[in-house]
Amino acid sequence: MRWPFWYGGGMAVPALFYFGVFLYMGCGGEQGKQPVPAGAQQPASESRTDETLGKTKFTLTSRAFQHGQPIPRKYTGEGEDVSPPLRWDGVPEGTKEFALICDDPDAPSPDAPGPEPWVHWVLYGISAEVRGLPEGLARVERPQEPPGALQGRNSWPEGENIGYRGPMPPPGKPHRYFFRLYALSQPGPTQPGLTKKQLLQQIKDHILAEAVLMGTYQRK
């Protein structure tokens, strides 16, 4: 069989060549539709995030320090020893109340039979409508704000153990301070002065979510 030739510019090119190019281009249009191999990254337009699914993460933050960063001296036993301002977002649906505990797992408490973290703050009875705490809550069982909130006992000696007490680790390596906010499915205890252990015992079956903010402090 003889294939027809086109002549141009002194060069003969088989018509079959152009026919092959046409087929290749036609098939090539399907290349972009091949399935993505397992483990391969999906295009950005196909990614799904919590935001697109209508979910928001329960978070606890402070304008005084970032998560994992040093707590300013003002909020420690070497400074003014006032409680830091806090804010939370992404509250779970069905939340009826909040409770807050701050402790130091790098320092054992003398009140526990085992190496339990030293407790710096126990606060509960926080209304579900509240979204933050101001700086410097009074060291009383029933602070004026947030309204209705109750404060429990920290690990300091009797007479100094109500409300917030800031970091005061021994000189050496930095300690970590965990602020844990619990969203509760029903109101918690109504009596002030509870310890961390007593509070957790009463709310453990009603915790919807936990938000954590961790700061550090080091005495030179």
C-alpha positions in Angstrom: 0.0 0.0 0.0 1.2 3.5 -0.8 0.5 6.4 1.5 -0.3 9.8 0.0 2.2 12.5 0.6 1.8 16.2 1.1 4.5 18.4 -0.4 5.6 21.6 1.1 8.9 23.3 1.6 10.7 20.6 -0.2 9.8 17.9 2.5 7.4 15.0 2.1 5.4 14.2 5.3 3.2 11.2 5.4 -0.5 12.0 6.1 -0.4 9.1 8.6 1.8 11.2 10.9 -0.9 13.8 11.3 -3.5 11.2 11.8 -1.4 9.8 14.7 -1.0 13.2 16.3 -4.7 13.6 16.1 -5.3 10.3 17.9 -2.7 11.2 20.6 -4.2 14.5 21.3 -7.7 13.0 21.6 -6.6 10.4 24.1 -4.4 12.9 26.0 -7.6 14.7 27.1 -8.3 11.8 29.4 -5.0 12.0 31.2 -6.2 14.6 33.7 -9.1 12.3 34.7 -7.0 9.4 35.9 -7.6 8.5 39.6 -5.2 10.0 42.1 -2.9 7.3 43.5 -3.4 6.4 47.2 -1.6 8.7 49.5 -1.1 11.4 46.9 -2.1 15.0 47.9 -5.4 16.1 46.7 -5.7 19.4 44.8 -6.5 22.3 47.1 -9.9 22.8 45.5 -10.9 19.3 46.6 -9.6 19.5 50.2 -12.1 19.5 53.1 -11.4 21.3 56.3 -13.3 21.7 59.6 -14.3 25.2 58.5 -15.9 23.9 55.3 -17.7 21.2 57.2 -19.1 23.7 59.7 -16.9 22.6 62.6 -14.9 24.9 64.9 -12.2 23.8 67.2 -12.7 24.5 71.0 -9.7 26.8 71.9 -8.4 28.6 74.9 -6.1 31.6 74.4 -4.6 34.6 76.2 -3.6 38.0 75.0 -0.8 37.9 77.6 1.1 34.9 76.1 1.0 32.4 73.3 0.7 28.6 73.7 4.0 27.1 74.6 5.6 30.5 75.3 6.8 32.1 78.6 4.2 33.5 81.0 5.0 37.2 81.7 6.4 37.9 85.1 3.3 40.0 86.0 1.3 36.8 86.3 3.8 34.9 88.5 4.8 34.8 92.2 7.8 37.0 91.3 5.6 39.7 89.9 2.1 41.0 90.7 0.8 37.4 90.9 -2.5 38.2 89.2 -4.5 35.8 87.0 -4.0 36.2 83.3 -6.8 37.3 80.9 -8.3 34.3 79.0 -10.6 33.9 76.1 -12.2 30.8 74.5 -13.9 30.1 71.2 -15.5 27.2 69.3 -17.8 26.3 72.2 -19.4 22.9 71.7 -23.1 22.8 71.2 -25.0 21.8 74.3 -22.5 23.5 76.7 -24.3 24.5 80.0 -21.3 25.6 82.0 -17.5 25.8 82.1 -14.8 24.8 84.6 -11.1 25.8 84.7 -8.1 24.2 86.3 -4.5 25.3 86.1 -1.7 23.1 87.3 2.1 22.4 87.0 3.0 18.7 86.2 6.6 19.6 86.7 6.1 20.2 90.5 4.4 17.5 92.7 1.7 18.6 95.1 2.4 17.8 98.8 -1.3 17.2 99.5 -1.5 14.1 97.2 -0.4 10.6 98.1 1.3 10.4 94.8 3.2 12.8 92.4 0.2 14.8 91.4 0.7 18.2 89.7 0.9 21.3 91.8 -2.5 23.1 91.5 -2.5 26.9 90.8 -6.2 27.6 90.1 -9.6 26.0 90.4 -12.5 27.9 89.0 -16.0 26.6 88.1 -19.6 27.5 87.8 -18.8 29.7 84.8 -21.9 30.5 82.8 -22.2 29.1 79.2 -22.7 32.6 77.9 -19.2 33.7 79.1 -16.4 33.7 76.6 -13.5 34.9 78.7 -12.0 36.0 82.0 -10.6 39.4 82.8 -7.2 39.9 84.3 -6.8 39.7 88.0 -9.7 37.8 89.5 -10.1 38.4 93.2 -8.9 35.6 95.5 -12.3 34.9 97.0 -14.6 32.0 96.8 -17.3 34.0 95.0 -15.7 36.6 92.7 -17.8 39.4 91.3 -17.0 38.3 87.7 -17.8 36.3 86.0 -21.1 36.4 87.8 -22.0 33.1 89.5 -18.5 31.7 89.3 -16.9 29.9 92.2 -13.2 29.4 93.1 -11.7 26.3 94.7 -8.5 25.5 96.5 -5.0 25.5 95.1 -1.9 23.7 96.5 -0.8 26.6 98.7 -1.1 26.4 102.5 -4.5 26.9 104.2 -5.4 30.6 104.3 -3.6 31.3 101.0 -5.2 28.6 98.8 -8.3 30.2 97.3 -8.2 31.6 93.7 -5.2 32.0 91.4 -1.6 31.7 92.5 1.0 32.2 89.8 4.2 30.3 88.9 7.0 30.3 91.4 9.2 27.3 90.6 12.6 26.7 92.1 15.5 28.1 90.1 16.5 25.8 87.3 14.7 24.4 84.3 11.4 26.0 83.1 8.1 24.5 84.3 5.0 24.0 82.3 1.6 25.5 83.4 -1.5 24.0 81.8 -4.7 25.9 81.8 -7.5 23.4 81.0 -11.0 24.7 80.3 -13.8 22.1 80.4 -17.1 22.5 78.5 -19.8 20.8 80.5 -23.1 19.3 79.4 -24.8 20.2 82.6 -24.2 22.6 85.5 -21.4 21.6 87.9 -21.0 21.9 91.7 -22.6 24.8 93.5 -20.4 24.9 96.6 -17.1 26.9 96.6 -13.8 25.7 97.9 -13.4 22.4 96.1 -10.1 20.9 95.3 -9.1 19.9 91.8 -9.7 16.3 92.6 -13.1 17.0 94.1 -14.1 19.1 91.1 -13.0 16.5 88.5 -14.8 13.8 90.3 -18.1 15.7 90.1 -17.8 16.8 86.4 -16.0 13.8 84.8 -19.2 12.3 83.3 -20.3 15.7 81.8 -17.3 16.9 79.9 -18.1 17.7 76.3 -14.7 19.0 75.3 -11.4 20.3 76.8 -9.4 23.3 75.6 -5.8 23.7 76.7 -3.4 26.6 76.9 0.1 25.9 78.1 2.6 28.5 79.2 6.1 28.2 80.7 8.1 30.0 83.4 11.7 29.7 84.6 13.4 31.3 87.6 17.0 32.1 87.0 
